[in-house]
Amino acid sequence: MMISSAVFLLLLVMAAFGTIPWCVLLVYVVMSVVTFVAYARDKRAAQRGQWRTGEGTLILLGVLGGWPGALIAQKTLRHKTRKQPFRTVFWASVTINIGLLTVLIIRA
């Protein structure tokens, strides 16, 4: 959760100093909540043997800015922490998101 907290703090500071628009911080917060809920629902469905959220959907939510929420969900719910192929794709998606954010900052 340290990484997620640091990201939110960094985005808050950057928005406060005008480096990024406030809406970028809002997108990260909203998408993180949505992503956390998606992980929680998927965990519950896995426990109950019900229909699950696709891994592609969870990755997409992360790419769209929800990866801090995904990290919190993975840590607190102990979900999606053991499947190495998923973890590899997840961290690749985090890298893509940070790259896109960097481009946004540089062009601003």
Secondary structure, 3 states (H helix, E strand, C coil): CHHHHHHHHHHHHHHHCCCCCHHHHHHHHHHHHHHHHHHHHHHHHHHHCCCCCCHHHHHHHHHHHHHHHHHHHHHHHCCCCCCHHHHHHHHHHHHHHHHHHHHHHHHC
